[in-house]
Amino acid sequence: MQPPHAFPPHCRLPPGLRLSPVSPSHVPLLNATWAFGGNARSRRFLLGLVQTLPSACLLGPRGRPVSWSLVDPLGCLSHGYTLPAWRGQGLTGVTLGALGRQLHARGFPIYLGVLPQNTSSQRAVRAVGFQPQPGTFYTLVVTSQ
C-alpha cells in the first residue's frame, strides 16, 4: 500500500497511554499475538527486529503494550497489532504515524503490506491514509531445513 503524502501530525494520546519503542521484554506478547508466531524461531525473529530496527508502541496504564508496529528486514512496516480491548480508537494510526516519521527521517521509503483476508487491518491503514496499489510484491522467504 502506498503511504499518505504526510503522516498524521502528532496526535493527542488517549489518557493513560504513552508512546515508546518496542522493548525486548515485549517480545513474548508480540510472539503470542502474531498469527505466524508462538514458537522459538518466531520469538528470535521478532527479538531481532526489536533489537535492530525502529519500532513504535503504545504502553497502557500498567506499562504493557496495547498497540505496536515494527519494521521487517526489508524496511516494510509490518507486525502491527492492537489488543482487542483497545481497538476502534485509532491507535494503529498513532503507532504507524510515529514509526513512519522515524523511517522518513532516516531516508527509508514508507510502505506496508496487509494480508488480503485481514480486512480490519486494511481498514485501519486506509484510515491513516494508505492507498492500495495495483500489482504484486514478492518476498523471498528462506527457511533452514
Number of C-alpha atoms within 10 A of each C-alpha: 17 16 19 16 8 11 19 16 10 10 10 8 14 11 8 11 20 16 17 16 20 25 14 14 11 15 20 16 14 24 22 14 15 15 9 9 16 15 11 10 11 18 19 13 15 23 20 15 20 22 12 10 15 21 28 26 30 25 19 17 12 8 12 15 25 22 28 28 27 25 24 19 13 8 16 16 23 19 21 21 21 22 12 9 8 13 15 11 12 17 23 26 23 26 25 27 21 24 24 27 19 15 20 12 10 10 9 13 15 18 17 20 16 17 8 8 8 9 10 12 18 18 12 18 22 17 14 19 18 20 15 15 9 8 5 6 6 5 7 5 5 6 5 3 3
